[in-house]
Amino acid sequence: MTGVQVSTRGNKQKGRPFVGVYFKCCRQYVRAYLNRKGNAYVVWCPRCAAKMVINVSPYGSESTFFEAY
């Protein structure tokens, strides 16, 4: 699953930025941390290793929780 856009506007949290991801395939919740380039959140399902990439965009979603099928 790729291509979900996330906004970084208004992110006033300190520490390493993350979003929550629920992998429906294995019923697992995981935190996806911002990559070193700062352009995407990348995470893998801890059970089946399905990959999810959440791209960062100034016009994207303000949501901090996503579901992967």
N, CA, C and O atoms as a Tinker XYZ file with bonds, in Angstrom:
   276  protein
     1  N      0.860000   -1.168000    0.000000    73     2
     2  CA     0.000000    0.000000    0.000000    64     1     3
     3  C      0.900000    1.223000    0.000000    63     2     4     5
     4  O      1.776000    1.341000    0.857000    81     3
     5  N      0.705000    2.130000   -0.937000    73     3     6
     6  CA     1.522000    3.339000   -1.005000    64     5     7
     7  C      0.663000    4.523000   -1.388000    63     6     8     9
     8  O     -0.488000    4.365000   -1.795000    81     7
     9  N      1.225000    5.704000   -1.255000    73     7    10
    10  CA     0.602000    6.889000   -1.808000    64     9    11
    11  C     -0.297000    7.685000   -0.895000    63    10    12    13
    12  O     -0.878000    8.666000   -1.358000    81    11
    13  N     -0.455000    7.342000    0.351000    73    11    14
    14  CA    -1.262000    8.148000    1.264000    64    13    15
    15  C     -0.466000    9.392000    1.604000    63    14    16    17
    16  O      0.715000    9.294000    1.935000    81    15
    17  N     -1.084000   10.554000    1.531000    73    15    18
    18  CA    -0.401000   11.809000    1.791000    64    17    19
    19  C     -0.682000   12.289000    3.209000    63    18    20    21
    20  O     -1.833000   12.312000    3.645000    81    19
    21  N      0.362000   12.670000    3.921000    73    19    22
    22  CA     0.234000   13.174000    5.295000    64    21    23
    23  C      0.827000   14.568000    5.348000    63    22    24    25
    24  O      1.881000   14.822000    4.766000    81    23
    25  N      0.165000   15.458000    6.034000    73    23    26
    26  CA     0.652000   16.818000    6.187000    64    25    27
    27  C      1.533000   16.927000    7.421000    63    26    28    29
    28  O      1.325000   16.219000    8.406000    81    27
    29  N      2.511000   17.814000    7.363000    73    27    30
    30  CA     3.327000   18.085000    8.538000    64    29    31
    31  C      2.953000   19.425000    9.157000    63    30    32    33
    32  O      3.594000   19.862000   10.112000    81    31
    33  N      1.928000   20.083000    8.629000    73    31    34
    34  CA     1.482000   21.362000    9.172000    64    33    35
    35  C      0.963000   21.186000   10.596000    63    34    36    37
    36  O      0.247000   20.229000   10.890000    81    35
    37  N      1.322000   22.101000   11.459000    73    35    38
    38  CA     0.780000   22.104000   12.812000    64    37    39
    39  C      1.335000   21.011000   13.717000    63    38    40    41
    40  O      0.822000   20.807000   14.817000    81    39
    41  N      2.360000   20.313000   13.282000    73    39    42
    42  CA     2.949000   19.263000   14.111000    64    41    43
    43  C      3.877000   19.909000   15.136000    63    42    44    45
    44  O      5.015000   20.255000   14.819000    81    43
    45  N      3.384000   20.072000   16.369000    73    43    46
    46  CA     4.147000   20.763000   17.404000    64    45    47
    47  C      4.700000   19.788000   18.434000    63    46    48    49
    48  O      5.178000   20.195000   19.493000    81    47
    49  N      4.631000   18.493000   18.116000    73    47    50
    50  CA     5.138000   17.495000   19.042000    64    49    51
    51  C      6.661000   17.520000   19.066000    63    50    52    53
    52  O      7.308000   17.809000   18.060000    81    51
    53  N      7.213000   17.216000   20.218000    73    51    54
    54  CA     8.656000   17.086000   20.320000    64    53    55
    55  C      9.005000   15.610000   20.194000    63    54    56    57
    56  O      8.167000   14.741000   20.438000    81    55
    57  N     10.237000   15.337000   19.814000    73    55    58
    58  CA    10.645000   13.958000   19.629000    64    57    59
    59  C     10.480000   13.532000   18.185000    63    58    60    61
    60  O     10.243000   14.356000   17.301000    81    59
    61  N     10.606000   12.263000   17.961000    73    59    62
    62  CA    10.542000   11.720000   16.602000    64    61    63
    63  C      9.086000   11.591000   16.144000    63    62    64    65
    64  O      8.291000   10.937000   16.819000    81    63
    65  N      8.722000   12.202000   15.010000    73    63    66
    66  CA     7.335000   12.159000   14.540000    64    65    67
    67  C      6.935000   10.743000   14.107000    63    66    68    69
    68  O      7.743000   10.005000   13.543000    81    67
    69  N      5.678000   10.379000   14.381000    73    67    70
    70  CA     5.168000    9.079000   13.974000    64    69    71
    71  C      3.674000    9.168000   13.714000    63    70    72    73
    72  O      3.006000   10.102000   14.154000    81    71
    73  N      3.163000    8.179000   12.991000    73    71    74
    74  CA     1.726000    7.983000   12.808000    64    73    75
    75  C      1.430000    6.538000   13.178000    63    74    76    77
    76  O      2.316000    5.685000   13.122000    81    75
    77  N      0.203000    6.267000   13.552000    73    75    78
    78  CA    -0.210000    4.909000   13.889000    64    77    79
    79  C     -0.741000    4.194000   12.667000    63    78    80    81
    80  O     -1.445000    4.787000   11.849000    81    79
    81  N     -0.407000    2.919000   12.538000    73    79    82
    82  CA    -0.887000    2.099000   11.426000    64    81    83
    83  C     -1.440000    0.797000   11.994000    63    82    84    85
    84  O     -0.792000    0.126000   12.798000    81    83
    85  N     -2.651000    0.455000   11.561000    73    83    86
    86  CA    -3.249000   -0.820000   11.946000    64    85    87
    87  C     -3.240000   -1.721000   10.721000    63    86    88    89
    88  O     -3.891000   -1.423000    9.719000    81    87
    89  N     -2.501000   -2.827000   10.801000    73    87    90
    90  CA    -2.451000   -3.805000    9.719000    64    89    91
    91  C     -3.586000   -4.805000    9.929000    63    90    92    93
    92  O     -3.527000   -5.650000   10.821000    81    91
    93  N     -4.628000   -4.694000    9.086000    73    91    94
    94  CA    -5.784000   -5.577000    9.201000    64    93    95
    95  C     -5.430000   -7.017000    8.860000    63    94    96    97
    96  O     -6.068000   -7.944000    9.357000    81    95
    97  N     -4.419000   -7.216000    8.016000    73    95    98
    98  CA    -4.031000   -8.564000    7.595000    64    97    99
    99  C     -3.698000   -9.447000    8.789000    63    98   100   101
   100  O     -4.041000  -10.629000    8.799000    81    99
   101  N     -3.044000   -8.896000    9.777000    73    99   102
   102  CA    -2.600000   -9.672000   10.943000    64   101   103
   103  C     -3.082000   -9.095000   12.266000    63   102   104   105
   104  O     -2.659000   -9.532000   13.337000    81   103
   105  N     -3.978000   -8.102000   12.182000    73   103   106
   106  CA    -4.538000   -7.451000   13.378000    64   105   107
   107  C     -3.448000   -6.940000   14.313000    63   106   108   109
   108  O     -3.428000   -7.255000   15.503000    81   107
   109  N     -2.544000   -6.144000   13.748000    73   107   110
   110  CA    -1.420000   -5.602000   14.512000    64   109   111
   111  C     -1.380000   -4.084000   14.391000    63   110   112   113
   112  O     -1.585000   -3.544000   13.304000    81   111
   113  N     -1.119000   -3.395000   15.489000    73   111   114
   114  CA    -0.936000   -1.950000   15.518000    64   113   115
   115  C      0.555000   -1.661000   15.593000    63   114   116   117
   116  O      1.271000   -2.272000   16.387000    81   115
   117  N      1.026000   -0.726000   14.762000    73   115   118
   118  CA     2.447000   -0.380000   14.708000    64   117   119
   119  C      2.577000    1.131000   14.566000    63   118   120   121
   120  O      1.729000    1.778000   13.951000    81   119
   121  N      3.628000    1.683000   15.129000    73   119   122
   122  CA     3.956000    3.090000   14.892000    64   121   123
   123  C      4.855000    3.170000   13.669000    63   122   124   125
   124  O      5.810000    2.403000   13.542000    81   123
   125  N      4.551000    4.099000   12.768000    73   123   126
   126  CA     5.393000    4.343000   11.591000    64   125   127
   127  C      6.120000    5.657000   11.835000    63   126   128   129
   128  O      5.490000    6.704000   11.984000    81   127
   129  N      7.432000    5.600000   11.875000    73   127   130
   130  CA     8.235000    6.794000   12.136000    64   129   131
   131  C      8.674000    7.441000   10.828000    63   130   132   133
   132  O      8.845000    6.765000    9.813000    81   131
   133  N      8.851000    8.746000   10.864000    73   131   134
   134  CA     9.295000    9.510000    9.704000    64   133   135
   135  C     10.704000    9.064000    9.312000    63   134   136   137
   136  O     11.576000    8.910000   10.167000    81   135
   137  N     10.918000    8.858000    8.004000    73   135   138
   138  CA    12.245000    8.416000    7.552000    64   137   139
   139  C     13.256000    9.556000    7.637000    63   138   140   141
   140  O     12.892000   10.699000    7.912000    81   139
   141  N     14.525000    9.237000    7.398000    73   139   142
   142  CA    15.595000   10.232000    7.548000    64   141   143
   143  C     15.475000   11.394000    6.570000    63   142   144   145
   144  O     15.849000   12.519000    6.902000    81   143
   145  N     14.961000   11.139000    5.375000    73   143   146
   146  CA    14.779000   12.208000    4.393000    64   145   147
   147  C     13.625000   13.137000    4.778000    63   146   148   149
   148  O     13.553000   14.269000    4.302000    81   147
   149  N     12.735000   12.663000    5.630000    73   147   150
   150  CA    11.600000   13.468000    6.056000    64   149   151
   151  C     10.481000   13.543000    5.044000    63   150   152   153
   152  O      9.630000   14.428000    5.126000    81   151
   153  N     10.468000   12.614000    4.075000    73   151   154
   154  CA     9.453000   12.675000    3.028000    64   153   155
   155  C      8.424000   11.548000    3.091000    63   154   156   157
   156  O      7.492000   11.533000    2.287000    81   155
   157  N      8.569000   10.599000    4.028000    73   155   158
   158  CA     7.613000    9.497000    4.111000    64   157   159
   159  C      7.721000    8.776000    5.451000    63   158   160   161
   160  O      8.755000    8.787000    6.118000    81   159
   161  N      6.614000    8.157000    5.808000    73   159   162
   162  CA     6.579000    7.224000    6.929000    64   161   163
   163  C      6.573000    5.836000    6.303000    63   162   164   165
   164  O      5.722000    5.543000    5.464000    81   163
   165  N      7.502000    4.985000    6.697000    73   163   166
   166  CA     7.602000    3.641000    6.129000    64   165   167
   167  C      7.509000    2.641000    7.271000    63   166   168   169
   168  O      8.186000    2.781000    8.290000    81   167
   169  N      6.661000    1.626000    7.089000    73   167   170
   170  CA     6.466000    0.628000    8.133000    64   169   171
   171  C      6.142000   -0.723000    7.508000    63   170   172   173
   172  O      5.579000   -0.799000    6.416000    81   171
   173  N      6.509000   -1.790000    8.221000    73   171   174
   174  CA     6.221000   -3.150000    7.796000    64   173   175
   175  C      5.376000   -3.831000    8.853000    63   174   176   177
   176  O      5.539000   -3.572000   10.046000    81   175
   177  N      4.474000   -4.702000    8.424000    73   175   178
   178  CA     3.679000   -5.499000    9.353000    64   177   179
   179  C      4.637000   -6.413000   10.127000    63   178   180   181
   180  O      5.486000   -7.067000    9.521000    81   179
   181  N      4.509000   -6.464000   11.448000    73   179   182
   182  CA     5.423000   -7.274000   12.242000    64   181   183
   183  C      5.243000   -8.780000   12.057000    63   182   184   185
   184  O      6.125000   -9.553000   12.432000    81   183
   185  N      4.131000   -9.202000   11.494000    73   183   186
   186  CA     3.897000  -10.639000   11.298000    64   185   187
   187  C      4.167000  -11.107000    9.876000    63   186   188   189
   188  O      4.896000  -12.079000    9.677000    81   187
   189  N      3.588000  -10.426000    8.874000    73   187   190
   190  CA     3.712000  -10.914000    7.493000    64   189   191
   191  C      4.650000  -10.064000    6.642000    63   190   192   193
   192  O      4.873000  -10.383000    5.475000    81   191
   193  N      5.198000   -9.000000    7.198000    73   191   194
   194  CA     6.151000   -8.115000    6.524000    64   193   195
   195  C      5.553000   -7.333000    5.355000    63   194   196   197
   196  O      6.292000   -6.898000    4.471000    81   195
   197  N      4.236000   -7.147000    5.331000    73   195   198
   198  CA     3.619000   -6.282000    4.317000    64   197   199
   199  C      4.115000   -4.861000    4.550000    63   198   200   201
   200  O      4.172000   -4.400000    5.691000    81   199
   201  N      4.476000   -4.164000    3.473000    73   199   202
   202  CA     5.051000   -2.825000    3.584000    64   201   203
   203  C      3.995000   -1.759000    3.309000    63   202   204   205
   204  O      3.148000   -1.914000    2.429000    81   203
   205  N      4.064000   -0.671000    4.081000    73   203   206
   206  CA     3.194000    0.486000    3.842000    64   205   207
   207  C      4.055000    1.732000    3.842000    63   206   208   209
   208  O      4.870000    1.940000    4.740000    81   207
   209  N      3.863000    2.568000    2.815000    73   207   210
   210  CA     4.572000    3.842000    2.697000    64   209   211
   211  C      3.533000    4.948000    2.735000    63   210   212   213
   212  O      2.577000    4.935000    1.960000    81   211
   213  N      3.717000    5.896000    3.627000    73   211   214
   214  CA     2.813000    7.036000    3.764000    64   213   215
   215  C      3.627000    8.276000    3.429000    63   214   216   217
   216  O      4.459000    8.711000    4.225000    81   215
   217  N      3.390000    8.846000    2.252000    73   215   218
   218  CA     4.139000   10.012000    1.790000    64   217   219
   219  C      3.704000   11.279000    2.520000    63   218   220   221
   220  O      2.531000   11.435000    2.859000    81   219
   221  N      4.641000   12.169000    2.757000    73   219   222
   222  CA     4.379000   13.442000    3.418000    64   221   223
   223  C      4.108000   14.502000    2.355000    63   222   224   225
   224  O      4.814000   14.585000    1.350000    81   223
   225  N      3.078000   15.308000    2.590000    73   223   226
   226  CA     2.713000   16.369000    1.667000    64   225   227
   227  C      2.178000   17.558000    2.452000    63   226   228   229
   228  O      1.486000   17.363000    3.450000    81   227
   229  N      2.478000   18.787000    2.032000    73   227   230
   230  CA     1.931000   19.947000    2.740000    64   229   231
   231  C      0.418000   20.087000    2.565000    63   230   232   233
   232  O     -0.213000   20.859000    3.287000    81   231
   233  N     -0.173000   19.353000    1.618000    73   231   234
   234  CA    -1.612000   19.444000    1.356000    64   233   235
   235  C     -2.352000   18.175000    1.750000    63   234   236   237
   236  O     -3.511000   18.002000    1.371000    81   235
   237  N     -1.725000   17.297000    2.487000    73   235   238
   238  CA    -2.285000   15.981000    2.795000    64   237   239
   239  C     -3.203000   15.961000    3.997000    63   238   240   241
   240  O     -3.725000   16.990000    4.425000    81   239
   241  N     -3.384000   14.789000    4.521000    73   239   242
   242  CA    -4.283000   14.518000    5.634000    64   241   243
   243  C     -3.694000   14.990000    6.965000    63   242   244   245
   244  O     -2.477000   14.976000    7.151000    81   243
   245  N     -4.547000   15.400000    7.868000    73   243   246
   246  CA    -4.127000   15.744000    9.222000    64   245   247
   247  C     -4.246000   14.524000   10.136000    63   246   248   249
   248  O     -3.920000   14.603000   11.321000    81   247
   249  N     -4.703000   13.414000    9.601000    73   247   250
   250  CA    -4.897000   12.200000   10.382000    64   249   251
   251  C     -3.568000   11.640000   10.867000    63   250   252   253
   252  O     -2.554000   11.742000   10.178000    81   251
   253  N     -3.581000   11.050000   12.055000    73   251   254
   254  CA    -2.375000   10.434000   12.596000    64   253   255
   255  C     -2.552000    8.928000   12.752000    63   254   256   257
   256  O     -1.715000    8.268000   13.368000    81   255
   257  N     -3.632000    8.378000   12.200000    73   255   258
   258  CA    -3.880000    6.944000   12.284000    64   257   259
   259  C     -4.387000    6.442000   10.949000    63   258   260   261
   260  O     -5.276000    7.051000   10.353000    81   259
   261  N     -3.823000    5.321000   10.464000    73   259   262
   262  CA    -4.177000    4.773000    9.162000    64   261   263
   263  C     -4.384000    3.266000    9.280000    63   262   264   265
   264  O     -3.887000    2.636000   10.213000    81   263
   265  N     -5.125000    2.691000    8.322000    73   263   266
   266  CA    -5.324000    1.251000    8.266000    64   265   267
   267  C     -4.736000    0.717000    6.968000    63   266   268   269
   268  O     -4.880000    1.328000    5.910000    81   267
   269  N     -4.074000   -0.424000    7.061000    73   267   270
   270  CA    -3.531000   -1.105000    5.891000    64   269   271
   271  C     -4.282000   -2.412000    5.728000    63   270   272   273
   272  O     -4.497000   -3.137000    6.699000    81   271
   273  N     -4.682000   -2.714000    4.499000    73   271   274
   274  CA    -5.426000   -3.947000    4.245000    64   273   275
   275  C     -4.471000   -4.950000    3.734000    63   274   276
   276  O     -4.859000   -6.081000    3.444000    81   275
